Amino acid sequence: MTDNLFQSYALNSTIKLKNKILMAPLTRCMADADLVPTAAIAQYYGRRADAGLIISEAIIIRPDGQGYPNTPGLFSSAQINGWKKVTAAVHDNGGKIFAQLWHTGRVAHPHFFGGGDVLAPSALAVEGNVPRMRELTYQVPKAVTVQDINLLVKDYAQAAANAIEAGFDGVEIHGANGYLIDQFLHFDSNLRDDQYGGTAQNMARFPLAVVDVIVARIGNERTALRVSPGAYFNMAGDKRDREVFDYLLPQLEQRDLAFLHIGIFDDAMEFDYLGGNASSYVRSIYQKTLVGVGGFSPQTASVAIAASKFDLVAIGRPFISNPDYVAKVRDNAPLVDYSDEMLLSLV
């Protein structure tokens, strides 16, 4: 039985979701050469508007945040206008959509923005090559200055304002999965000895500054955050990381965000320094709206929500292979299996 997935859910007094199934952010690399979402992208999202909430693919906040080909932006007038068509398609079909705001940090590559510095908390490169462009090797980043950090905070705020101008119902700050904000939160990627490193409070300073400036710009009810307390993607775990998130999560709870979203590919993954999986760890500290993700079926998600392990579930790849995912689950109809070939087109 999955009936609880189809109950409405109030994120707050201004945003009510028609069900508890969210479409997770799914990088598609299908924007045009100017990083503008296309008509096909608008149709793609519009077809999935039965989700209680769509979280967009990650959207870069400024040019030096790009780390993959053809990922859309939200910093030019053309990009904002392109997203207006996407949000209109979703709203016309009765849906809601948040923009996921993204800077890849040390996972960026100068190839995409015409040269210049790759930015990160510390001058530590990621090993390997850029996905989909294997000829590009990751560069040693520049450790950001305090001036750089202040400008990044302002640019996150502007991107949030641009998202609201483009018609999004809110934003999810991408603070997970080894990208810029997450890089500040883990000892493997943050070796700083100034006010942005070395202690839990210092390492959380930049992420909280981004949250606070966006809340001030568009409101806490339209601001969400994704976090990865367990390091697992493009960085190694460190038992000291728990101290950072033990500090960060209560701080976030005080800010009364629209929701907090786990960033994990598979929530069955366990971390010894978290005492288990990521969602259980976060729920033990954070009692406001929590979104679980990572390999859940409708049935396992329903059970987890019934047990209050999280409040909403985000579904990823099945939404690529099933634009009508929500209807199929409601009708107990068979789902089309996902395959990587589906990444080559938008349907």
KAFEN-V252211 format. One record per pair of residues at least 6 apart in sequence whose ideal C-beta (glycine too) atoms are under 7 Angstrom apart, sorted by sequence separation. I is the first residue (numbers start at 1). J is the second residue. If there is no record, write none. Layout:
# KAFEN-V252211
{{I	J} {I	J}}
This chain:
# KAFEN-V252211
{{10	16} {11	17} {31	37} {32	38} {48	54} {60	66} {73	79} {74	80} {110	116} {130	136} {175	181} {176	182} {183	189} {184	190} {191	197} {192	198} {196	202} {197	203} {231	237} {270	276} {275	281} {304	310} {305	311} {319	325} {322	328} {31	38} {72	79} {90	97} {129	136} {174	181} {175	182} {183	190} {190	197} {195	202} {196	203} {230	237} {270	277} {271	278} {274	281} {283	290} {318	325} {328	335} {8	16} {9	17} {30	38} {110	118} {129	137} {163	171} {173	181} {215	223} {252	260} {269	277} {282	290} {296	304} {305	313} {8	17} {45	54} {74	83} {109	118} {196	205} {214	223} {268	277} {8	18} {30	40} {87	97} {108	118} {128	138} {195	205} {196	206} {231	241} {267	277} {315	325} {8	19} {9	20} {30	41} {60	71} {127	138} {160	171} {267	278} {106	118} {126	138} {184	196} {211	223} {229	241} {267	279} {292	304} {301	313} {6	19} {7	20} {58	71} {59	72} {60	73} {61	74} {62	75} {125	138} {190	203} {279	292} {322	335} {5	19} {59	73} {61	75} {105	119} {106	120} {125	139} {211	225} {264	278} {322	336} {5	20} {57	72} {59	74} {105	120} {125	140} {321	336} {5	21} {125	141} {229	245} {262	278} {321	337} {123	140} {262	279} {292	309} {296	313} {318	335} {321	338} {106	124} {123	141} {185	203} {292	310} {320	338} {106	125} {107	126} {123	142} {184	203} {185	204} {291	310} {106	126} {123	143} {262	282} {290	310} {293	313} {318	338} {109	130} {118	139} {120	141} {122	143} {290	311} {291	312} {292	313} {293	314} {317	338} {321	342} {119	141} {121	143} {184	206} {185	207} {260	282} {289	311} {320	342} {118	141} {119	142} {120	143} {121	144} {184	207} {289	312} {291	314} {293	316} {118	142} {120	144} {323	347} {23	48} {74	99} {111	136} {117	142} {119	144} {267	292} {181	207} {260	286} {267	293} {283	309} {109	136} {225	252} {267	294} {268	295} {283	310} {23	51} {260	288} {266	294} {267	295} {22	51} {28	57} {109	138} {110	139} {119	148} {181	210} {260	289} {262	291} {264	293} {265	294} {266	295} {280	309} {21	51} {22	52} {25	55} {27	57} {109	139} {259	289} {260	290} {261	291} {262	292} {264	294} {279	309} {21	52} {22	53} {23	54} {24	55} {25	56} {26	57} {27	58} {242	273} {259	290} {260	291} {262	293} {279	310} {298	329} {20	52} {23	55} {25	57} {175	207} {225	257} {241	273} {242	274} {256	288} {259	291} {261	293} {262	294} {19	52} {22	55} {25	58} {224	257} {227	260} {249	282} {253	286} {18	52} {223	257} {224	258} {230	264} {237	271} {239	273} {252	286} {253	287} {17	52} {37	72} {106	141} {220	255} {223	258} {224	259} {225	260} {226	261} {228	263} {250	285} {253	288} {17	53} {35	71} {36	72} {54	90} {220	256} {222	258} {225	261} {227	263} {228	264} {237	273} {249	285} {35	72} {65	102} {67	104} {173	210} {220	257} {221	258} {224	261} {226	263} {232	269} {249	286} {35	73} {65	103} {66	104} {173	211} {29	68} {31	70} {65	104} {230	269} {246	285} {29	69} {30	70} {31	71} {59	99} {61	101} {67	107} {204	244} {215	255} {27	68} {29	70} {31	72} {45	86} {49	90} {54	95} {56	97} {59	100} {61	102} {67	108} {173	214} {203	244} {207	248} {230	271} {29	71} {36	78} {56	98} {58	100} {59	101} {60	102} {61	103} {66	108} {67	109} {9	52} {36	79} {42	85} {46	89} {53	96} {54	97} {55	98} {56	99} {57	100} {59	102} {60	103} {65	108} {171	214} {188	231} {200	243} {204	247} {208	251} {27	71} {34	78} {35	79} {42	86} {45	89} {46	90} {49	93} {51	95} {56	100} {58	102} {64	108} {200	244} {204	248} {211	255} {230	274} {37	82} {41	86} {45	90} {49	94} {50	95} {53	98} {55	100} {186	231} {229	274} {36	82} {37	83} {39	85} {43	89} {46	92} {49	95} {66	112} {182	228} {189	235} {200	246} {201	247} {42	89} {46	93} {66	113} {149	196} {171	218} {188	235} {200	247} {204	251} {188	236} {230	278} {37	86} {64	113} {103	152} {186	235} {229	278} {63	113} {175	225} {176	226} {188	238} {228	278} {171	222} {175	226} {176	227} {177	228} {187	238} {45	97} {64	116} {170	222} {171	223} {172	224} {173	225} {174	226} {175	227} {176	228} {186	238} {229	281} {169	222} {170	223} {171	224} {172	225} {187	240} {229	282} {259	312} {261	314} {156	210} {160	214} {164	218} {170	224} {172	226} {187	241} {64	119} {101	156} {178	233} {186	241} {153	209} {157	213} {161	217} {177	233} {178	234} {149	206} {153	210} {156	213} {157	214} {160	217} {161	218} {178	235} {101	159} {156	214} {160	218} {101	160} {185	244} {153	213} {157	217} {68	130} {121	183} {67	130} {68	131} {69	132} {120	183} {121	184} {185	248} {68	132} {69	133} {99	163} {124	189} {122	189} {124	191} {121	189} {122	190} {99	168} {120	189} {121	190} {122	191} {98	168} {101	171} {122	192} {97	168} {98	169} {107	178} {121	192} {97	169} {98	170} {99	171} {100	172} {101	173} {102	174} {107	179} {96	169} {98	171} {101	174} {98	172} {100	174} {105	179} {25	100} {104	179} {105	180} {121	196} {103	179} {104	180} {121	197} {102	179} {103	180} {106	183} {105	183} {17	96} {87	166} {88	167} {87	167} {15	96} {87	168} {80	162} {84	166} {83	166} {84	167} {75	159} {74	159} {80	165} {80	166} {177	263} {75	162} {176	263} {74	162} {170	258} {74	163} {172	261} {74	166} {62	155} {61	155} {61	156} {61	159} {29	132} {126	234} {58	174} {55	172} {98	224} {107	234} {15	169} {15	170} {15	221} {14	221} {12	221} {15	258} {12	258} {11	258} {11	259} {55	314} {22	291} {24	293} {48	319} {48	323} {51	326} {47	323} {50	326} {50	327} {11	289} {20	305} {22	312} {24	314} {26	316} {22	313} {24	315} {20	312} {21	313} {22	314} {23	315} {24	316} {5	298} {20	313} {26	319} {21	315} {26	320} {2	298} {5	301} {23	319} {2	299} {5	302} {4	302} {2	302} {1	302} {4	305} {4	306} {9	311} {44	346} {9	312} {21	326} {41	346} {40	346} {19	326} {30	346} {28	346} {5	329} {6	330} {2	329}}
